[in-house]
Amino acid sequence: MQDRIKRLFHSAASRNGSYSVGAIVLVIAIVIVVNLIAGQLPEKVKRIDISDNRIYEISDKSKKILKKLDTEITFKIFAEKEKTDDRIKTFINKYASLSDKIAVEWIDPVLHPSELSANNVESDTVLISCKDTQKSTTVAFGDIIVSDDSSYYMTGSVSETQFDGEGQFTSAVKYVTDDVARKVYYTTGHGEDTFSSSVSDLLGKNNMEEEELNLIMTGKIPEDCSLLILNGPSSDITEEEKETITSYLASGGKVFLLLGEAREDTPNLDGLMKEYGMEQEKGYIADMQRSYQGNYYYIFPVLDASSGLTEGMSSDMVMLVNAHGMNMSDPVRDTITTTPFMTTSSDGYAVTEDNQKQGTYTLGAVATETVGDEEARFTVISAGTLIDSQVTDAFSTLENLTLFSNAVAANYDDMENVAIEPKSLEVTYNTMQHAGMISIAVIFGIPLVILIYGFLRWLKRRKA
């Protein structure tokens, strides 16, 4: 019996079996070691973003802000961790791993209900605070994964539309570490357009508080105004309002004008612009070279990268609809410098009912003047459609809002645009509607070659 057992283990089959068992054990050991090593890697290394629309991808802008953090920040998450959406947990871990100044603490509101009232928060909320500045703010889970409640009435379920983790957290971090308060006033009383929710959201992410201002009623610009915006006025300002704005600029103020659909002449607005070296051309601007599918009044302007207003823009795809044109002229003072940053091509046309005048027209310009220790800044964009939701929502690839945010942030030396737009959660479907030769080769050709090769190998071994 012993001899039989010895012969069994010395046979070729037993040796091959031993080699197979040994190889399996070795592979299992390697897998265990690799997993142990991977478990010790930092979050930013071991988590690869394979999500649709790259919702976990963090921009260079946020990475730069987190890298420069020099004060401790705490993320207190008031939620049941095991019930929290995995996308939120994953993003928080990845975001916090980019800075050793961020500490994450989970607080279960079911086990510790008193913590909600003590911190004045609700469940499913992230409280972000900085001990040095004594400032804090909150980000609700509903602001990270944004849902379209209106879809419930059509489909019977609420659809998720956007993931805004990076935008919310970077704005919050910037807010709690920044001790500068900025207030934006927007004028009323001249048929101005209201800000869309997207614009208000971007201003909020840049930690700017907005409030309306009727200059006809107040007669002055508040002292806490850090930026005055005239958003698409359809009628002229009064002579008194012009003098008020001129005095504000002369004292180092910041004014942002987006031209609107004026139903009548606007001599006071025109006069204000002319003082700062900008003269409005009559009519609407068409561009024969840079237009949307032959709609010559839907213009893709030429952007000047040297202006610094294109930072963070990957495509420079900005669209203006029914824009007015401007020509540069001499300002009233030599101390004023006026610089265009957005123009038409050389095939631009100023079109009126009676005439078409060809030229290269300015669509956006900035006038600056040093006043003591301050820099006055007058920004003019020739179409309020830059931030019109009917344009920005209809064309999701446009970077209108990024340009607007950069132009707002450029008014301040100590401010950078941290308004990061949310990522879409809409499902992207792969189809074969327009499959090219490469697609056909990958989908059908390679598997077919592998099958044929396998069949030939099987046939050869069978005949052997």
Summary of the structure (lengths in Angstrom):
residues: 464
radius of gyration: 30.6
end to end distance: 35.9
largest distance: 116.7
contacts: 1365
relative contact order: 0.10
helix: 38%
strand: 24%
